[in-house]
Amino acid sequence: MGSQVSQQELQQGLIPIIGSSHDPSLASLLNQGAGGIRSSSIGLTSIIGGDSASLHNNPMEESLDFQNQKLLMKGIASTATRELAKLLLYNEPFWVLSSSQEGKLTLHPEIYEIFFPKNKHFIGPNVRAESSKDSVTVNISGMQLVEMFLDPVKWANLFPSILAKAETIKVFDSGLSSNQNGALLLMCGEMHVLSPLVQPRKFHFLRYCEHVKAGLWMITDVSVDPSRQHNPFSRSWKHPSGCMIQEIPDGSCRVFWVEHVEVDEMQTHQLFRDLVDTKIIYGAERWTKELQRMCERFTCFSEDKTQDHDHRGVICSNEGKRSVMNLACRMVKMFCESLSMTGYEMNFPSSNMENTSGIKFSVRKNTEMGQPSGTVVVATTTLWLPHHYQKVFEFLTDISKRSQWDVLAAEHSVHEIGNILVGANPGNYISLIQPLMSNTENNMVILQECSMDPMRSYIVFAPADIPAMNAAIGGGDTSMIQILPSGFVISTDGQTNIENSRGSLLTVAFQILVNSLTADELPVLDVGNAGDVLTLLDSIVENIHSALSSY
């Protein structure tokens, strides 16, 4: 282990996880850039042109400066791609079984350092490295995936429950139009776990696309600006990470994923401490599970058939199905964004229950299209429940139990009038729910989307008036339908492995339009104004806790 190993000895001694290690295209990748990536003292300001020293009045000097930056960035990205190729193609000796994730792989730190020596980017007691590896088969073409990764809007929409924000800061190379080979972007991404109790992770990184051969791409991410002089809030660093996309003959593709980051984690709330320490909430498997779910959704959207399992069959056309799915997609994205808790914030003590985080409020002025105008309050709390996360999900999606907790149902029974199954997992579906009230009161439909996988589950819902929902069911444009989503996020508590978890974390989040405050006023919320919201959330949490005891 202490001696130098040649590239030939490395390739002969390592165990590939896919195919032959002697593919000439892959061998070309592996044989280039043998050295590790040492720290680069490049500031973001100089890269994006914000430093006054790099601004020139002469267009020729500006062009030369850009070409120099591009050459430097291409070198960093190319070296990172060679490292990523090795980590993707081989298990031993780089990868070992994780002590915190049964059956999962993590990098062996000493062996990794021998082959890929790097400078440390953070110093302190809370600094740690996280590494993981996973793969998945998805029913989408490789070229479609590549285009989504290179477009920040499509990338954020592909991973709505992971990415809070995504942005392209600078394009160094747009790549070949035929296969995107050589595309090189400076990007910014903010990752979250759908809870305001866990600090988001913000990365500035290069994204590089290499078309290795027909049907095979590498997408590589690597952080830049290690000095952090222009990005002091970021305590996250991405070592060479990313994925290899390999098309297979049936029209789908296999995606091999590596995540490797160094973080200086701020103090995490005690409810999430065990889950964060398992290193799974930002790992490769979370990305692949979300990718698989979204690709199944794309397939359902494009299919020319409805999957309505309700005997009343209100969703009768493909156009209606797609219109409802578009509305549900926007609803889920809005819900995920609301958990970033932007705007004026306040914290209140928890309810009488133990094992809760207290109630966190955020107030914002809402002027976006497709949402009610005015002042919106987001109220959220997280509680630990002594139940398996799957039991909690099943209770909250049980239509016969909804009246026990849902204030929108006003303690009336509810009826599911439409259902769209999204993918192979029966826990992933979109439904239309109507409270069974008198004819004069029955003017509301609840749109709901449920999603479940071994990493986390969510239930997101929003009320809509019947005329608006009828327009969606008829295949009309849903972009102007006003919705304000609320919902639940459920995960294991991290105290044991996922399959044998004894407890779960339930995050409850409600968005409410506060009529007593106008959009012209400053968004200020005191205890008096928050009283109704506080009572509502406390009531829901207590009802759920009580009902689960006998479920």
N, C-alpha and C positions, 0 to 999 in steps of 0.2 A: 504493500500500500504506500510505502514511502518513496518508491522509485517512479521514474517517469515511464509512461506507457505509450507506445507508438499508436498511431491511428489504426494500423493493420492489426496489432495485438488487441486493441480495444474492440474492433468489429468482430474478431474471431472469438473473443472471450465473453461477449455479452449475449443475452438471450432476447431475441426479438419477440414482440407481442403480436405482430401481424406479418403475414407473408414472408417473403424471402428478404434477407438483409443484403442480398447481392443485386437488387434492382439497380441498374446503372444510374437511373435518375436520382434515386435516394442516396446511392454511394457518392454521387457528385455533391449532394448536400452535406453529407457527413464528412467528406474529405476537406471541405473548405472551412476556413475560420477555426483552426484547431484551438486557438488560445481562448482564455476566458475574457469576460468583459470587465475591464477595470473601470473604476469610477471616472466619469467624465464631468469636468467642472464647467458644464455649459448652463448658463442661466436661461430661463424661459424668456426673459425680456429680450435678450439678444436674438433668440430664435424667431420670435413673432414680430420683431421689428420695433419694440417699444422703447429700446434704449436709444437715447439721443445720439450716442456715439456711433450707432450703426445706421443712422439716417443720413442720406446723401442727397444733395440737390442734383447731382449728375446721374441721369438714368443709366448710363453705362456702369457707373460704380455700384448702383443699386443692383443691377443685374448680376454683376460679378459677386457681390456679397451674397445674394440669394444662391448662386451656383456653389459657392463655398459651403454655405450652410447645408445645402442639399447633399453635397458630397460627404460631408461629415455625418449627417443623419443617416445616409444610406449605408455608410460603414458600420455604424452602431447597429442598425436594423439587420444587416446581413449577418454580422457576427452572432446576434441574438437568435437568428433563424437557425444557424448551424447548431447552436446549443439546444434549442427547442426540438430540433429533429432527433437528436440523440435521446433526449428525455422521453419523447413520444415513442420512438421505435424500440427502445430497450427497457427491460425491467432491471436485471442485475447488471452491475453492482449498485446502480444509483438508487433503486427503490427497494424499500423494505416494508413489511406489514406494520400498519399503524397501531400504536398501543391504545389509542382512544377510539378508533373506528374499526370494528371487527370486519376483517376481510378487505380492508382498504389499504392503499399504498401511500407512503410518504417518503420523501427524500432522506437518504442517509446523509446527515450533515457533514461528517468528516470526509466521506468519499466524494461527495459533491464538491467540496472545497478543493480537493486534490485536482479534479478535472477542470473545474470552472472557478478558479480563485477570484474573489471579489472583495472590494472594500465594504465595510459595514456603513450603513447610511444613518443609523440611529444608535444612540447610547442611552441606557437607562434601565431601570428594573422592570419596566413593562414592555420591553422590546422582545419580539419573538418572530420566528419565521414560520410560515404556513405553506405547506405544499401538498398537492393532491393530484390524482390522475384518474380519468374515467373515460368511457366511450359509450356511444349510443348510435343506433341506426334510426334514421329519420326519413320520412317519405317526402323528400324534396330534392330538387337537383342541386348539384354542387355550385353551379354558377349563380343560382338564386340566393343561396346562402352567402356566397362571397359578396354579392352586391349588397345584401342586407348589412353585413359587417362593415362595409365601407361607407355606408350612409348613416349618420348619427341618428336621424329620425327613425329610420327603419330598425336600426340596432336597438334603440330604446323601446320601440313597440314590440320587438321580438322578445325582450326580457322585461316586461312591465313590473314584475314583482322584485326585480333585482336592481335595475338601473333607475335611480331617481332623476338623473340628468345625464345627458350626453351631448357633446359638442365637438365639432372639428375646428381647431384653432388655426391651422395652416395646412395647405396642400402643397407638399413638395413635389409630388408626382402623381398624376391621376391614373397612371397605368394604361396598358393597352386596352382598347375598347372591346377587343374580341375575348379576352380572358382575364383582364385586370392585372396582368403580370406587371410587377414593378410599382404598384400603387403604394405611396408612402405619405402618411398623414400624421400630423401632430394633433392629438385628441385629448379631451378631458372627459372623465367619467366619474360619476358619484354613485357608489353602491350603498344600498340600505337593506335592512332586514324586516321592513314593515313594522317597526316599533320605534317611537321616539326615545326609548330608554337605551338604545344602542346607537352610538355615534356612527354616522355614515363614514365610509372610506372614500377619499377623493384621490384620484390618480391623474397625473399628466403623463402621457406616454406616446411613443411612436407606434403606429400600427402599419405593418408592412405585409403586402401580399406577394407571394411568389407562386407562380404557376409552374410546378415541377415538371409535369407532363400532362398529356390529355387525361382529364378526369381526376387530377390530383393537385390540391392547393395547400399551401401553408399560410396561415394567418398568425403573425407574430406581434405580440405587444411587449414593449420594454419601456420602463420609465426613463425620463430625462430630467435634467435640472436637480442633481443630487445636492447642490449647495442650498436649495430651498430658499434662497434669498428673496425670491419674488413670489414664493408660495408658502409662507411660514405656517399656515393653518393645516397643511397637509402633513400627516404623519404616517403615510402609506407609500410604499415603494414596490413597484412591480418588477421582479426579475423576469427574464425571458419566459413568457407564458403564451398561451394561445391554443390553436387547434390545427389539426391536419384533416382536411376534407377529402374523402376518397369516394368517388362515384362507383356504384355497383350496377350490374347489367339491368336490374329490374326498374331502374329509374330513380331509386332512392340513393342515399349515400351514408357512409359510415363516418362518424365524427369522433376523433380522438382528441382529448382535451387535457391540458396541464395548467394548473394554477400554482404559482409560486410567488409569494409576496413576503415582504418584511414590514412589520407594523410596530408602531409605538402606541399601543392601545391605551386610551384614556380609561379612567375608572369606570367599569361597567356596572350597571345596576345589579344587585345581588340576585334578582330573579333570573337574569340572563347570563350570569357568570359561568355556570356550568356548561350551558349551551355554547357560549362563545369559546370557552376553553377546549371544547371538543374539536374546534377548527373546521366544522362542517358547514357552518352557515354561509361562508364565503368560498367554499371549496368547489372543485371541478364538478362534483356530482350535482350540486345545486344548479350549475349552468346547464348541464346536459339534461337534467329532468325538466327544466323550464323549456329548453329547446325542443325536447320531444313533445311536450304538451302543446306548445304553440304550433308545431308542424302538424300535429293531429287536428288542431283547430283549422289550419289552412286547408287541409284535405276535406274536412267537413264543410267548410264554406264553399269550396269549389264543386262539390258533388251535386249532381242534378237530381237530388231526391231529398225529401224531408224525412226527418226521424222523429215524428211527433208520436209520443206514446200515450197521449191523453185521449180518452174516448170522444171528447167533444171536438178535437182536432181543429183548433182555431188557427194554427199555423199551417196553411194548406198549400202554399206555393213556395218554390225555391227563392223567388224574389223576397217573399215575406221572411223566410228563414234568414237570408243574408242581411236583410234590413235589421232584424232583431239582433243578430249576432254583432253587427256593427255598433248598435246602440250599447249592447252589453260590454263590448270591448272598450268603448269610451268610458263607460261607467267604472270598470275595473281600473283603468288607467287613472281616472280622477281620484278614486279611492286610495290607490297607492301613493299618489302625489300628496294627498291630504295628510298622510302620516309623517311627512317631513316636517309638519307643524310650523310652516312659515308664517310670519306676521307677529303680532303682539302675543306674548305668552304669559301664562300664569299657572301656578301649581296650587292645588288644594289638598288638604289631608284626605286620606282614604276613608272609605265608608267604615261601618262597624266591623266589616269582615277582616280577617287576618290574611297575610300573604298576598297583599295587593300593593301596587306601586303608588297609590294615590291617584288623583285625577289631574291630568294635564290639559290645559286649555290653550287654544290658539285662536286669534281673531283676525280676520282679514276682510278687506273690501273686495267684493266679487263683481267684476265687470265683464267676465269672459262669456262668449256666446255659448249657448247650450247649458247654462247654469242660471239659477235665479239671481237677479241683481239685488245687491244690498250687502249687509254685513253678515258674514257667516262665522259661526262658532264651531270649531272642531274640538270635541271633548273625547279624551281617550284614557283608558286605564288598562293595566295588565294584572292578571291574577293567576296564582298557581292553583291548579285543581288536582285532587288526588284520583284522577281518572286517566286512562289511556287516551291519547289524542284522538284515536279513531272513534272511541265512544262519544267524546265531546262533539266531533263532527257529525256523527250519526244522529245525535239528539237535536242539534241545531238545524239539521236538514230534514228532520222528521216533520212532515206537514201536519200530522195530527197533534203535535206538541207545540206548534208555533204560537198559539194563543197564550201559552204560559209565560212567554217573554216578550213578544213583539207588540209594542205599543201602537204600531200602525194597524194591527188587526183589531185593536180596541177590545180585546178579550172576546172576540167573536171567532168562530171557526173559520178556516180558510180553505180554499179549493184551488188546486193546480189546474189551470185551464190550457196550458201549453208547455211542451218540454222538448228541448233539442239536446240530444246526447252528443257530446263533443269528444270524440276519441274512443279508445277501447276501454278506458277506466270508467266504470259506472258512476264514480263519484265526480266526474267532470261533466257538467251539464248546465244549460241555461233554462230557466223556467219562468212562466208567467203565473202569478199567484193573485187570487182575488178574495178579499174578505167577504164572508157571507153575511151581509147586512141587509137592512130593508132597502127597497128600491130607491127611496129618496136619498139614501146615504151611499149607495153602492156606486160611486163615481171614480173609483181609484183601482189601479192595477199595480202590483209590485213586480218589478223586473228583478230577477235574481240570477247570479252566476255562482256556481260552486266548483271548487277545484281541490283535488286531493292527490298527494303523492307522499312517499315516505319521508320527505324533507319537511313539508309544511302543508297546511290546508288553509283555504279561505272561503268565506261566504260573504258575498257583496250584494247589496240590494238597494233599490231606490224606488220610491213611489212615482207614478206617472198617471196623468188623467186619462180616462178611457178614450177620448177622441184622438189624443196623441199616439196612444198605443195601437189603436185601430189603424192609424196611418202607417205605423211601422209594420204591423202584421200584413198590411196590404202591399208592402214593398216600397213604400215612400221614403223620401229623404229624412233621416233621423238627426241630422246635424244640429237642428234648431230645437229639438225636444229638450226641455229644461229638466235636468235631473240633479239630485244632490245625494250622492251615495253614502251609505254607512255600511258597517259590517264587522266581521270577526276574522282574526288570524289565529290559527292554532298550530302549535308546534310541540315537540317533545321538550321536556325540561332539561335534557342533557345529562341527567344523573346516571343513566345507564345507556346501553346501546339502544338504537331506535326501536328495534323489534320488541325488546323487553322493557320499554320505558313504563314506569309506574305512575308517573305524573305528567301533566301537560301545562303549557303556558297559553292562556287565552287573552288576546288583546282585543278589547272592545273599542270601537271608534264610531262616533256619531257626528254627522255634520247637520247643523241646524241653522236655518235662516232666522236671525233675531229681528223681529219686526220693530222692537222698541228703539233700535238704533238705525239711523239712516246712513246711506252710503256717503253722505257729505260730512258726517261727523268723524272725529278721530276714533280709531278702533280701540276703545277703552272698555274693559270688562271688570267690574268689581264684584264683590260677593253677592250683592243684591241682584245685579243683572244676571249673574251666573246661577242663581238659586234654582230656577226651573230646570236648567240643563244638568246641574248637579244631582237634583232629585231624580231626573229621568235615568241618568247613567247608573246611579246607585240602585235604583229599582230593578233595572235590567240585570245587573250583576247579581243581585240577591236572588232574583227569580231563577236565573240560570243555575246558580249554586244549589238552591233548594231543590229544583226539579231534577237535577242530575243525581241527587242522592237516592232517588227512588226510580230512576230510569232503568 
